[in-house]
């Protein structure tokens, strides 16, 4: 027969491109037939082919017994194939594994190093607790084998056994420690020992402190970089336990950082210095500052290396740890960190984003936020993958012999496309912007007007939630709750600025008004009626209605979004804001009560009533309550308006007091301020509050009536056309400022202060430019930008616009200078720099109101970066739970050893003993109660019993001892006839000494 070898199988697989599945199935059939034969060579060849096909995903667990047969072969080449098959196919639950125990013990005792190595390298893959207990006695002598390779493999295998069977460390640790302390040991064995010690050290570092001198010697003298990395990691866990190690480790670690060309060792040294707390060493502040500067400079070099994103990533991780202790040093590296913000790797962007939050200050806040806003505005959005998204299956295909590996790897098109940002990343960026600007109660923020414009831009840039909307409902799926929460966070931040910063309250309110009206007019199509931003901005326009630029347009927008199918919680806020804005519009007592005002007020009330009437039957009780309250109030006000005659020339009339005084008084009073988070917990609950008492005895019947009633759809408003068309013409004042300015030529040069155009919308940029011009129009040092092109200077444009084509010299303004005062300054005056009249000053921010013992008044905005991250347990690459090793002590004297089996056994014995003690205590208590009862009837004194007993047993030492023991036993009680009491018999109290019954009877009775 001509059986196919492994090379024939691989060659045939390559020759059957496109038909690999059929060829593999035929090959599996052939292997099944060959492996069942008696020829060991054919069996080993078939097993080798099965191992190769198993790496393609084909199961070979059915051949486990045949694997065991090949393992038992006397030939080394066949035995090696069998052990390889065991590594690939055997699992802890393999049935034939118990049959392999004797074979493994036999091969471990072999005299050939090559044969011994086979079971040693196989055991880590198939080990079980029972198998570890069986082979441990045969494996330990291999630690003293004459061949270094056997000692090295044995040490690593023992660690794997310890993960499954921790008792392995009890006899193995002294031998492992001996290998570590042996200075003449082979370097490979020492390196393996250091690896095992480091893996055990991070679990119980206190057990490895005595090894610190030897480990330090290996760190200084050995030239193995990988061993040095392991030692540095171990010392990072030992340093917190022994602070003196920090001073000892600083010189060698600094030397390695300065001299090593290996980036991996360089990073581990820096990471070890950080984790070991050397940078926080208060004893040597100058030394720690010098080390921190050295680490930061090396990390900067790692980031600036082109073409290696891994170095950038680990360097940013180290920066994130150093920024906690040395933020100023990290802030000096702002240029390289901001370059990482624009990296094509999302993971690098996220790490850089974590870093900029920690290094932000008042000086670099605006530049950092501007860079992030530019990134959000210019980058595209990655298409979302829905729940039905399925990746295309990958068909296994074999490359031909003629194909180049590089061609197979880089077969795709190499065209570079613009990086598309996923919504999760955009949400993270927005959260970090809000966190940086609001940190420390806006301590780093100087220009609040700029921040308000940023918030408006964030509302437009926030990811659009995917809605599932119909004509009857508008609900959002759970996967879009993050996007909804992001827009609502921006709105809440805008509201916080309006509440806390009174100086910019008007600007913030008009920004909220612009968002509301622009959405109503269709200018911001990305915002929907269900967007989370509407709730906070609706509260703003209602609370600060007096600061609105167009109250009529705001009320129209509020009525429009209130008619949509929105969340009941948001609808409550819309109704409250509508009532406040209407109260402000109708309550103007300064405007004469003319016929025009009366008519407009009547029409406005009719429209509001028409919007609120369907909401009076809303299923939500709070919406229904607010709609009914405001609806009834409007009806009463409408009757007052009809009954109040308008003013005429002869007789002036005032507006109804219900509109000018009664309704505004409902919403006026104390100013609402922000309240600290912990203040509500300190408010005492009223003593008369009973939450279990129902509000109404007929509440259930009312709820059933509401549920059974039909909720009709909102009809079209007959006043829509009347209000919609005039408002579009009247909204010219809200038209973007860029439409009212002269168009800027394409070739106009940008100002050196520019950059806002790259991350703000044109209308916001134009409005900011107009405000800047208005603020600095009287400043002689401010050069305003010009819209004209050519050789004319700004001064020439000013003169030409004021004097016409002819130049009037006399019309040029001249500033009068008092040279005498400037030459002889006052001794009390301090020379100051020329300041711009429109320069921005620090704005006072109100703190949150709080009660006593309620915690901080203004808590920081807690984000993902400030939260304590829940540390995940270190998962072993071997996929074995090793958490129980942390409670296993390596001390020889047994101090501190935690044996769970003994502990459970002792606890069980203690519980049994406690039950016995409690039982005896109850028996003694019952017996003493019976004796007391008997004493109460007969009045006998028990002291005579003790005297007589001593006399009778005076010559007997044994009797005295028995008498002492009898004190602990319950006392026997007899009846009048001299027989044991029935109650005592029921209780199970047996008499101990029959011969003393008559004496006790005589004494008691």
VEXDO-858261 format. One record per residue (C-alpha): x, y, z; residue in three letters. Coordinates in steps of 0.1 Angstrom, whole numbers, plus 2048, in hexadecimal, padded with zeros to 3 digits. Example, Ala and Ser with C-alpha at 12.3 -4.5 7.8 and 13.67 -1.06 7.14 Angstrom:
87B7D384EALA;8897F5847SER;
END
This chain:
800800800UNK;80A8247F9UNK;7FE839816UNK;7FF85F814UNK;81787082AUNK;81289283BUNK;8248A381EUNK;80D892805UNK;7EE89E818UNK;7FB8C2818UNK;8048C07F3UNK;7E28B17EAUNK;7D08CC7FFUNK;7E18E77EBUNK;7DA8D67CAUNK;7B58D57D2UNK;7AE8FA7D5UNK;7899017D5UNK;7818DD7DFUNK;7938DA800UNK;7758CE814UNK;7708AE7FFUNK;7958A77FFUNK;7978AB825UNK;77A89382AUNK;78A879815UNK;7AA87D828UNK;798879849UNK;78985883DUNK;7AB84B833UNK;7BA855855UNK;79E843867UNK;7A6823855UNK;7CC827858UNK;7CC82F87EUNK;7B980F886UNK;7D47F9876UNK;7EF7E5889UNK;80D7F5878UNK;81B80F890UNK;82C823874UNK;80B826861UNK;7F982E881UNK;81184A88AUNK;80F859866UNK;7E9859867UNK;7EA86A88AUNK;80288487CUNK;7E988C860UNK;7CD88D879UNK;7E08A688EUNK;7E58BC86FUNK;7C08BA866UNK;7B68C188AUNK;7C78E3887UNK;7AD8EA86BUNK;7918E4884UNK;7898C087FUNK;7848AC89FUNK;79B88F8A7UNK;78F8878CAUNK;7828658BDUNK;7A685A8B8UNK;7B185F8DCUNK;7B783A8E2UNK;7CC8378C3UNK;7E08568CFUNK;7E78428EFUNK;7F38258DAUNK;80C83A8C7UNK;81884A8E7UNK;8218278F4UNK;8378208D7UNK;85C8188DEUNK;86882C8C1UNK;86F8518C9UNK;86285F8A8UNK;84184D8ACUNK;83F8558D1UNK;84487A8C9UNK;8278798B1UNK;8118698CBUNK;8198838E5UNK;81289F8CCUNK;7F088F8C5UNK;7EA88F8EBUNK;7F28B48EDUNK;7DA8BB8D0UNK;7BD8A48D9UNK;7BE89B8FEUNK;7A98AF916UNK;7A48AC93CUNK;784899936UNK;79388091DUNK;78A85D928UNK;7AB84C91FUNK;7BE865933UNK;7BF84F952UNK;7CE83393CUNK;7EB84B933UNK;7F6850958UNK;80D832959UNK;81C83A937UNK;82485D942UNK;834851962UNK;84883794FUNK;855851936UNK;85D869952UNK;87484F960UNK;88684993FUNK;8AC84D93CUNK;8AA85F91BUNK;8A688591DUNK;8928868FDUNK;87986D90AUNK;87687F92CUNK;86F89F91AUNK;850891909UNK;83A88C927UNK;8478AC938UNK;83C8C291BUNK;81B8AF917UNK;8108B093CUNK;8078D693CUNK;7ED8D0920UNK;7DB8B292FUNK;7E08B6955UNK;7C58AF96EUNK;7C68AF994UNK;7C7889996UNK;7E188697BUNK;7F68A198CUNK;7F588E9ADUNK;80086E99BUNK;81D87C987UNK;82A8959A1UNK;84187C9B2UNK;851873991UNK;854897985UNK;8668A69A3UNK;88689299FUNK;8898A097CUNK;8928C298CUNK;8B48B4994UNK;8B98A4972UNK;8DC8A8962UNK;8CE8B7942UNK;8C48DC945UNK;8A88D992CUNK;8978BF941UNK;89A8D5960UNK;88C8F394EUNK;86E8E1940UNK;8678D1961UNK;8668F2973UNK;84D90095AUNK;8388E095CUNK;8368E2982UNK;827905980UNK;80C8F7969UNK;8058DB981UNK;8038F499DUNK;7E790798BUNK;7D28E798BUNK;7DF8D79ABUNK;7ED8F29C4UNK;7FB8D89DBUNK;8168D39C1UNK;8288F29CFUNK;82C8E29F1UNK;8478CA9E7UNK;8528DB9C8UNK;8598FE9D5UNK;8798F69E8UNK;8888E69C9UNK;87E9039B3UNK;88D91B9CCUNK;8AD9079CCUNK;8AF90A9A6UNK;8AA9309AAUNK;8C59359C4UNK;8DF9209B2UNK;8F79389A2UNK;90791D98DUNK;8E591397DUNK;8E1914958UNK;8D393694CUNK;8B592593BUNK;8AB91395BUNK;8AF93496EUNK;899946955UNK;87E92C958UNK;88092E97EUNK;87C95397DUNK;85E950967UNK;84D93897FUNK;85694E99DUNK;84896D98CUNK;82895B984UNK;8249519A8UNK;8319729B6UNK;8159899ABUNK;7FC9739BEUNK;80E9729E0UNK;82B98A9DEUNK;832989A04UNK;840965A00UNK;85A9719E7UNK;86A98E9FAUNK;886977A08UNK;8909719E4UNK;8959969DCUNK;8BB9969DFUNK;8BF9799C7UNK;8A69889AFUNK;8B79AA9B0UNK;8D89999A8UNK;8C998898AUNK;8BA9A997EUNK;8DC9BB980UNK;8F399F973UNK;8DE98C95AUNK;8DE998936UNK;8BD98792DUNK;8A39A1924UNK;88598A929UNK;89198094BUNK;8969A5954UNK;8729AC949UNK;865991960UNK;87A99C97DUNK;86F9C0979UNK;84B9B597AUNK;8519A2999UNK;8639BF9AAUNK;8469D59A2UNK;8309BF9B8UNK;84A9BC9D3UNK;8529E19D7UNK;8319EB9E8UNK;8399D1A02UNK;85D9DCA08UNK;861A01A00UNK;8879FFA04UNK;8889EC9E3UNK;87EA0B9D0UNK;89FA1D9D9UNK;8B39FD9D1UNK;8A29F79AFUNK;8A4A1B9A3UNK;8C9A1A996UNK;8C79FA982UNK;8A5A03973UNK;8B2A26969UNK;8D0A1695AUNK;8BB9FE945UNK;8A5A1A93AUNK;8C2A2F92EUNK;8D6A1391DUNK;8BF9F8910UNK;8B59F78EBUNK;8999DF8F1UNK;8779F18F1UNK;8669D5904UNK;87F9D6921UNK;87E9FD921UNK;8589FD925UNK;8599E3940UNK;8729F7953UNK;85DA16951UNK;83EA0295AUNK;84F9F2978UNK;85AA14985UNK;836A20982UNK;826A02992UNK;8419FE9ADUNK;839A219BAUNK;85CA2F9B3UNK;84EA4E9A4UNK;83AA549C4UNK;858A519DAUNK;855A6F9F2UNK;877A68A02UNK;88AA739E2UNK;875A8C9D0UNK;891A989B9UNK;89AA759B0UNK;876A6B9A7UNK;872A8B993UNK;892A8297FUNK;886A5F979UNK;864A6B96EUNK;874A83955UNK;889A67947UNK;86BA50944UNK;856A6B932UNK;872A7391AUNK;876A4E911UNK;851A4A90DUNK;850A688F6UNK;86AA578E0UNK;855A378DFUNK;837A4B8D2UNK;84AA5E8B8UNK;857A3D8A8UNK;844A3A887UNK;835A1A87CUNK;831A0889DUNK;80FA0D8ACUNK;8169F48C8UNK;831A0B8D7UNK;819A288D5UNK;7FEA158E7UNK;814A09904UNK;824A2B907UNK;802A3B90BUNK;7F9A21925UNK;818A2C939UNK;810A50934UNK;7EEA4A943UNK;7FEA3D963UNK;818A59965UNK;7FFA74960UNK;7F0A6C982UNK;810A76994UNK;821A8D97CUNK;807A9E967UNK;81DABC95EUNK;837AA694EUNK;81DA94939UNK;80DAB592FUNK;82EAC091FUNK;829AA3906UNK;809AB18F9UNK;815AB28D5UNK;81CA8D8D2UNK;7FDA838E6UNK;7E6A988D0UNK;7F6A888B1UNK;7EAA678BFUNK;7C7A758C2UNK;7C6A7589CUNK;7D5A52898UNK;7C6A39881UNK;7C4A1F89CUNK;7A5A238B2UNK;7B6A128D0UNK;7D2A2C8CFUNK;7B8A488CDUNK;7A6A3A8EBUNK;7C6A39900UNK;7D0A5C8F5UNK;7ADA678FEUNK;7B0A59921UNK;7D1A6C924UNK;7C6A8F919UNK;7ABA8E934UNK;7C5A8B94FUNK;7DDAA6941UNK;7C3AC1939UNK;7C8AE3948UNK;7BBB06942UNK;7D6B0D929UNK;7D1AEF912UNK;7ACAE8917UNK;7A0AFC8F8UNK;7BBAED8E1UNK;7B3AC98ECUNK;78DACD8E9UNK;791ADF8C7UNK;7A6AC18BAUNK;78CAA88C6UNK;76FABD8B7UNK;782ABF896UNK;785A99896UNK;760A9489DUNK;756AAC882UNK;76DAA1866UNK;76DA7B86BUNK;752A6585DUNK;73CA4D871UNK;741A2886EUNK;721A15864UNK;711A04881UNK;70F9DF881UNK;6EC9D488AUNK;6E39B489DUNK;6DC9A287CUNK;7009AA870UNK;71398A869UNK;73698785EUNK;73C97583DUNK;749952843UNK;76D94B83CUNK;77292D826UNK;79391982CUNK;7A991B80DUNK;7CC90F808UNK;7E69247F6UNK;7F89147D9UNK;81D90F7D9UNK;82292B7C0UNK;80F9457D4UNK;82495E7E8UNK;81C96280DUNK;81E98780AUNK;8069877EDUNK;7ED973802UNK;7F098A81FUNK;7EE9AB80CUNK;7D599F7F2UNK;7BC9BB7FCUNK;7BC9DD7EDUNK;7D49F47FEUNK;7C0A147F9UNK;7BFA28818UNK;79DA35822UNK;793A4F83AUNK;78FA4185DUNK;76BA3C867UNK;764A4288CUNK;74CA2B89DUNK;730A3A8B1UNK;73FA2B8D1UNK;75FA3F8CCUNK;74CA5F8C3UNK;737A5B8E3UNK;757A568F7UNK;766A768E8UNK;748A8A8F1UNK;748A7D914UNK;76CA86919UNK;766AA990CUNK;74BAAE925UNK;761AA0940UNK;77FAB6939UNK;76BAD6937UNK;755AD0956UNK;771AC296CUNK;777AD498DUNK;757AE8989UNK;763AF7968UNK;784B01978UNK;797AFD957UNK;77EB0F942UNK;782B3493AUNK;76DB3C91BUNK;74AB30923UNK;73BB3E903UNK;753B288F0UNK;749B0A905UNK;724B118FEUNK;72BB118D9UNK;73EAF08DDUNK;71FAE18EEUNK;709AED8D1UNK;721ADD8B9UNK;721ABD8CDUNK;6FBABB8CBUNK;6FEABC8A6UNK;71BAA38A5UNK;70EA898BEUNK;707A678AEUNK;6E4A648A1UNK;6D1A498B2UNK;6C1A2F89BUNK;69CA328A1UNK;681A1A89AUNK;665A32894UNK;642A2F887UNK;624A46885UNK;619A398A7UNK;639A368BBUNK;65DA418BDUNK;672A298D1UNK;697A228D3UNK;6A8A018D5UNK;6BF9F98F1UNK;6DE9FB8DCUNK;6D7A208D6UNK;6D4A2A8FAUNK;6F8A358FBUNK;6F2A4E8DFUNK;6D3A5C8EFUNK;6E5A5F910UNK;702A728FFUNK;6EBA8D8F0UNK;6DAA90911UNK;6FBA94923UNK;704AB290CUNK;6E2AC2914UNK;6E7ABD939UNK;709ACD937UNK;6FAAEB925UNK;6E0AED940UNK;6FBAEB95CUNK;70EB0894CUNK;6EEB1D94BUNK;6E6B1696FUNK;709B1A97EUNK;717B36968UNK;701B5496AUNK;717B69954UNK;710B53935UNK;6EDB4893EUNK;6DEB5D923UNK;6F6B4F909UNK;6EFB2B914UNK;6CAB31913UNK;6CBB3F8F0UNK;6E1B228E5UNK;6C6B0A8F2UNK;6ACB1F8E0UNK;6BFB1D8C0UNK;6C1AF78C2UNK;69BAF58C8UNK;691B0D8ADUNK;6A9AFF893UNK;69CADC898UNK;678AE9894UNK;682AFB874UNK;693ADC866UNK;6B7AEA867UNK;6C4ACE87EUNK;6B6AAF86EUNK;6CCA98883UNK;6B8AA08A3UNK;697A8E8A7UNK;67AA938BFUNK;687A778D5UNK;6AAA858D9UNK;6B5A878FDUNK;6C1AAB8F9UNK;69EAB98F9UNK;697AB291DUNK;6B2AC992CUNK;6B0AE4912UNK;68AAE6915UNK;68FAEB93AUNK;6A7B07932UNK;690B1A91BUNK;674B17934UNK;688B21953UNK;699B3E942UNK;67EB4992BUNK;686B6E931UNK;6A8B69920UNK;69AB5B900UNK;69FB6E8E0UNK;67FB618D0UNK;666B558E9UNK;64BB508CFUNK;661B3A8B9UNK;66BB268D8UNK;647B208E2UNK;63EB158BFUNK;65BAFC8BFUNK;651AEF8E2UNK;62DAEA8D7UNK;638AD88B7UNK;64EABE8C9UNK;634AB98E4UNK;61CAAC8CAUNK;633A908C0UNK;634A6D8D0UNK;650A738E9UNK;65AA6490AUNK;642A6E927UNK;65FA7993CUNK;66BA92922UNK;647A9C91AUNK;643AA893EUNK;660ABF93AUNK;653ACC919UNK;631AD5928UNK;641AE7945UNK;658AFB92EUNK;63AB03918UNK;627B11936UNK;644B26941UNK;64BB3591EUNK;626B3D919UNK;625B4D93BUNK;642B63932UNK;633B6D910UNK;610B7491DUNK;61BB8493EUNK;62BBA392FUNK;61BBBF943UNK;62EBDA931UNK;61FBD490FUNK;5FEBE690BUNK;5DFBD090AUNK;5D5BD98E6UNK;5BEBC78CFUNK;5DBBB78BDUNK;5EABAA8DDUNK;5C9B9D8E8UNK;5C4B8B8C7UNK;5E6B7C8C7UNK;5E3B708EBUNK;5C2B608E4UNK;5CFB4E8C6UNK;5EEB438D9UNK;5DAB358F5UNK;5C3B238DDUNK;5E0B128CDUNK;5EFB088EFUNK;5CDAFB8FAUNK;5CAAE78DAUNK;5EBAD78E0UNK;5E4ACE905UNK;5C1AC0901UNK;5CDA9E8F4UNK;5E7A9C90FUNK;5CDA9F92AUNK;5C5A7A923UNK;5E9A6E921UNK;5F0A4C931UNK;60CA5B946UNK;5FEA6A966UNK;618A86969UNK;613A91945UNK;5EEA9094AUNK;5F0AA496BUNK;605AC095CUNK;5F0AC293CUNK;5D0AC4950UNK;5DDADE968UNK;5EAAF594DUNK;5CCAEF937UNK;5B3AFA951UNK;5C9B18959UNK;5C9B22935UNK;5A4B1F932UNK;59FB3694FUNK;5B8B4E940UNK;5A6B4D91EUNK;585B5792FUNK;598B7493FUNK;5A7B7F91EUNK;584B7F90DUNK;575B93929UNK;591BAD92AUNK;58BBCA910UNK;5A9BD68FCUNK;5B7BF9902UNK;5ACC168EDUNK;5B9C398E9UNK;5A1C48902UNK;5A3C2C91CUNK;5C0C16923UNK;5BBBF292FUNK;5D4BDB940UNK;5D9BB7938UNK;5C6B9E94EUNK;5D7B9996FUNK;5D4B7396AUNK;5EDB7694DUNK;604B9195BUNK;606B87980UNK;5F5B66989UNK;605B5096FUNK;629B5F971UNK;628B5C997UNK;624B36993UNK;647B34984UNK;659B50996UNK;66AB4E9B7UNK;68BB429C4UNK;6A5B3A9AAUNK;6ACB159A3UNK;6D0B0C9A9UNK;6E3AEC9A4UNK;6E2AD39C1UNK;6FEABC9CCUNK;6FAA979C6UNK;6FBA8E9EBUNK;6E4AAA9F7UNK;6C4A979F2UNK;6CEA7BA09UNK;6D0A93A26UNK;6ADAA0A22UNK;698A90A3FUNK;678A7EA35UNK;658A8EA43UNK;64AA7BA61UNK;627A7CA52UNK;631A6DA31UNK;621A4CA29UNK;62AA3DA08UNK;614A1FA0CUNK;5F4A34A0DUNK;5E3A379EBUNK;5DEA599DCUNK;5BAA529D4UNK;5A4A359DEUNK;597A329BBUNK;5BAA339ABUNK;5B8A1099CUNK;596A1798CUNK;5A3A3897DUNK;5C1A2796FUNK;5ACA0C95FUNK;596A2794FUNK;5B4A39941UNK;5C2A18932UNK;5A1A10922UNK;59CA32912UNK;5A9A378EFUNK;5C5A518E9UNK;5BEA618C8UNK;5D9A6E8B2UNK;5E0A938B1UNK;5CEAA5896UNK;5DEABF880UNK;5DEAE1890UNK;5C8AF987DUNK;5DFB15888UNK;5FEB0487AUNK;5FDB18859UNK;5F6B3886BUNK;613B35883UNK;62BB2286CUNK;62DB3A84FUNK;631B5B862UNK;64BB4B878UNK;661B4185BUNK;663B66850UNK;667B72873UNK;683B5A879UNK;69BB70866UNK;6AAB7B886UNK;6B3B5788DUNK;6C2B5286BUNK;6E7B4886DUNK;6FEB6686EUNK;712B58851UNK;6F4B5E83AUNK;6F3B83842UNK;718B8983EUNK;72AB8F81DUNK;738B6E80FUNK;75DB69816UNK;773B647F7UNK;781B417F3UNK;7A4B4E7F3UNK;7A1B62813UNK;7BDB5B82BUNK;7B3B4C84DUNK;7BCB5F86DUNK;7D7B51883UNK;7BCB4E89EUNK;7A7B38887UNK;7A0B1488AUNK;77CB15896UNK;770B0F873UNK;77EAEC874UNK;768AE0891UNK;74BAF8893UNK;72EAFD87BUNK;72EB1C865UNK;711B2D877UNK;722B29899UNK;743B3788AUNK;732B5487AUNK;71FB5D89AUNK;73FB5B8AFUNK;751B71895UNK;735B8B897UNK;736B8B8BDUNK;75BB8F8BCUNK;759BAD8A4UNK;73EBBD8BAUNK;752BB88D9UNK;773BC68CBUNK;765BE28B5UNK;773BFD8CCUNK;794BEC8D2UNK;7B0BFE8BFUNK;7C7BE08C2UNK;7AFBC88B2UNK;7B3BC388CUNK;791BB887FUNK;791B9F862UNK;787BAD840UNK;772B9E825UNK;782BB1808UNK;7A0BA47F6UNK;7BCBB87E6UNK;7D8BCE7F2UNK;7C3BE4808UNK;7CCBE382DUNK;7B3BE2849UNK;7BBC07852UNK;7B4C1182EUNK;793BFF82FUNK;789C1184FUNK;792C33841UNK;781C2C820UNK;761C20831UNK;75FC3F847UNK;76CC5B830UNK;762C4E80DUNK;77AC4E7F0UNK;78BC6E7FBUNK;7A2C6D819UNK;799C87834UNK;7B8C8B84AUNK;7A6CA0864UNK;78DC84869UNK;7A7C6C876UNK;7A2C6889BUNK;7C0C718B1UNK;7C6C638D4UNK;7D1C7C8EEUNK;7EFC70901UNK;7F8C7F923UNK;81EC7B922UNK;824C8B944UNK;80FC71956UNK;81FC55942UNK;842C62949UNK;83DC6796EUNK;828C4A97AUNK;817C4999BUNK;82AC359B6UNK;80AC229BFUNK;802C1899BUNK;810BF998CUNK;816BF8967UNK;800BE0955UNK;7FFBD1933UNK;7E7BDE91AUNK;7C8BC991DUNK;7ADBC4904UNK;78BBD190FUNK;77BBB1904UNK;793B9A916UNK;783B7D927UNK;785B7A94DUNK;77FB5E965UNK;75AB58969UNK;74CB4E98AUNK;73BB2C98AUNK;721B259A5UNK;727B069BAUNK;70CAEC9C1UNK;6F5AF29DEUNK;6F8AD79F9UNK;6EEACFA1DUNK;704AC7A3AUNK;718AA6A37UNK;70CAA1A14UNK;72EA9DA05UNK;73FAB39ECUNK;72BAD09DFUNK;737ACD9BBUNK;740AAA9B3UNK;755AA4994UNK;745A96975UNK;74DA72979UNK;756A60958UNK;766A4094EUNK;789A4D953UNK;781A58977UNK;76FA39982UNK;781A1E994UNK;784A04979UNK;77C9E2984UNK;79B9CE980UNK;7969AD96EUNK;7A898F97CUNK;7C898696AUNK;7BE96A953UNK;7D995094CUNK;7E1948928UNK;7DD923932UNK;7B792A939UNK;7BA91D95CUNK;7AB92D97BUNK;7C9934991UNK;7B894B9ABUNK;7BB9309C6UNK;7E19319C5UNK;7E09549D5UNK;7D69449F6UNK;7F19299F4UNK;80F931A0AUNK;833926A01UNK;84192AA24UNK;85290AA31UNK;84790EA55UNK;82390EA4BUNK;81C931A5AUNK;800941A48UNK;7F7922A34UNK;7D2922A2AUNK;7C68FEA25UNK;7A28FFA1BUNK;79B8DBA21UNK;7A98DCA45UNK;7978FDA4BUNK;7768EEA40UNK;77D8CFA55UNK;7858E4A74UNK;7668F9A6FUNK;7518D9A6DUNK;7608CCA8DUNK;75B8EDA9EUNK;7378EDA94UNK;7328C9AA2UNK;7438D2AC3UNK;72D8F1AC7UNK;70E8DBAC2UNK;71B8C3ADDUNK;7228DFAF5UNK;7008EEAF0UNK;6F08CCAF5UNK;7038C7B16UNK;6FA8EAB21UNK;6D58E4B1CUNK;6D78C3B2FUNK;6E88D3B4CUNK;6CF8EFB4CUNK;6B28D7B4DUNK;6C28C3B69UNK;6C98E1B7EUNK;6A58EDB79UNK;6998CBB86UNK;6B08CDBA5UNK;6A48F0BADUNK;6808E4BAAUNK;6878C7BC2UNK;6998DEBDAUNK;67B8F5BDAUNK;6648D8BE5UNK;6798C6BFFUNK;68F8E2C0AUNK;6AE8CCC0BUNK;6D18DAC0DUNK;6E98CBBF4UNK;7098D4C08UNK;7058B4C1DUNK;7098A0BFEUNK;72C8AEBF7UNK;7378A9C1BUNK;72B885C1CUNK;73A87DBFBUNK;75C88AC05UNK;75B875C25UNK;750855C13UNK;76A859BF8UNK;786866C0EUNK;79B846C0BUNK;796841BE7UNK;7A9856BCEUNK;796848BB1UNK;775851BBFUNK;780875BC4UNK;78A877BA0UNK;769868B95UNK;757881BABUNK;76989EB9BUNK;75F891B79UNK;73C88DB84UNK;7398B2B8BUNK;7388B9B66UNK;71D89FB5FUNK;6F88A7B65UNK;6EC8A0B88UNK;6D5882B8BUNK;6B3887B9BUNK;69F86BBACUNK;67B86ABB8UNK;66F861BDBUNK;67283BBD6UNK;69683EBCDUNK;691837BA8UNK;69E84EB8CUNK;68786AB83UNK;670864B64UNK;679886B57UNK;69E87EB59UNK;69885EB47UNK;686870B2BUNK;6A2888B28UNK;6BB86CB24UNK;6CE873B44UNK;6DE852B4FUNK;6EB84DB73UNK;71184AB75UNK;71583AB98UNK;6FA821BA4UNK;70C81BBC5UNK;70783EBD1UNK;6E2840BCCUNK;6D9838BF0UNK;6F0853BFDUNK;6E186DBE6UNK;6BE862BF0UNK;6C6865C15UNK;6D5887C10UNK;6BA896BFAUNK;69B885C09UNK;
END
